[in-house]
Amino acid sequence: MLEGDYDCFERLSRRERQVLSSLMRAQSVREISREAYVSVPTVRSQIRSILVKLEVRSQLAAVVLAYRSGWSAAEPDVEAGTEREKLAVGA
């Protein structure tokens, strides 16, 4: 990935952005799986997809890239919560 080329974040799905945001908050894979109501293997698969799309080799590199780009761990669509969470609270 070229320095300053941050269009790669647009390639991430909504769920991948949520996972990356959670990684930026230092949440574990297990914590992310509980929060997103998905299995641990699913979260690991999403992380692998993030690494491919961001063209980095590790979770740490993905988080560093996100911070360097100014990408916020509190992106608006991440904070809105999942559909399941909205149904649970009756939103």
JONORSUL-V71329 format. One record per residue. N is the residue number from 1. RES is the residue in one letter. PHI is phi in whole degrees, 0 to 359 (999 if undefined). PSI is psi in degrees with one decimal (none if undefined). D_LAST is the distance of its C-alpha to the last C-alpha in whole Angstrom. Layout:
n: (N:N)
res: (RES:RES)
phi: (PHI:PHI)
psi: (PSI:PSI)
d_last: (D_LAST:D_LAST)
This chain:
n: (1:2:3:4:5:6:7:8:9:10:11:12:13:14:15:16:17:18:19:20:21:22:23:24:25:26:27:28:29:30:31:32:33:34:35:36:37:38:39:40:41:42:43:44:45:46:47:48:49:50:51:52:53:54:55:56:57:58:59:60:61:62:63:64:65:66:67:68:69:70:71:72:73:74:75:76:77:78:79:80:81:82:83:84:85:86:87:88:89:90:91)
res: (M:L:E:G:D:Y:D:C:F:E:R:L:S:R:R:E:R:Q:V:L:S:S:L:M:R:A:Q:S:V:R:E:I:S:R:E:A:Y:V:S:V:P:T:V:R:S:Q:I:R:S:I:L:V:K:L:E:V:R:S:Q:L:A:A:V:V:L:A:Y:R:S:G:W:S:A:A:E:P:D:V:E:A:G:T:E:R:E:K:L:A:V:G:A)
phi: (999:280:302:89:264:251:292:299:293:290:282:284:289:301:296:297:295:296:296:298:299:295:297:295:268:62:280:282:300:297:297:297:297:294:296:265:59:227:283:301:301:295:297:299:296:296:295:300:296:300:299:296:294:272:59:234:255:212:298:300:297:295:293:299:300:298:296:296:279:86:290:269:288:243:302:307:286:285:289:293:87:280:299:298:295:297:294:295:261:74:285)
psi: (135.9:142.7:129.7:-3.6:89.9:15.8:-13.8:-26.2:-26.0:-20.8:-15.2:139.3:169.4:-45.5:-40.4:-37.9:-37.5:-43.7:-44.9:-41.0:-41.7:-40.3:-37.2:-25.8:12.7:32.3:147.0:165.6:-41.3:-43.3:-41.6:-42.3:-40.2:-44.4:-36.5:-1.5:42.5:167.0:160.3:-45.2:-33.1:-43.6:-42.9:-39.3:-41.7:-38.4:-43.1:-40.6:-41.1:-46.0:-41.4:-48.4:-34.2:-6.7:47.2:166.8:-9.9:162.8:-40.8:-43.8:-37.5:-42.5:-43.5:-44.9:-43.0:-46.2:-43.6:-29.6:-11.2:8.1:131.1:142.8:-7.6:47.5:142.9:-43.9:-19.6:-43.3:-19.1:-21.4:164.9:164.3:-40.1:-40.7:-39.3:-41.5:-36.8:-33.8:-0.5:27.4:none)
d_last: (40:41:41:38:37:33:32:32:28:27:28:26:23:19:19:23:22:19:22:25:22:22:26:26:25:28:25:27:27:26:23:22:22:20:17:17:18:21:25:27:29:26:25:29:29:27:29:32:30:29:33:34:32:33:37:37:38:36:33:34:36:32:31:34:34:30:31:34:32:30:27:24:23:20:19:16:15:16:14:11:10:11:9:10:9:5:6:8:6:4:0)
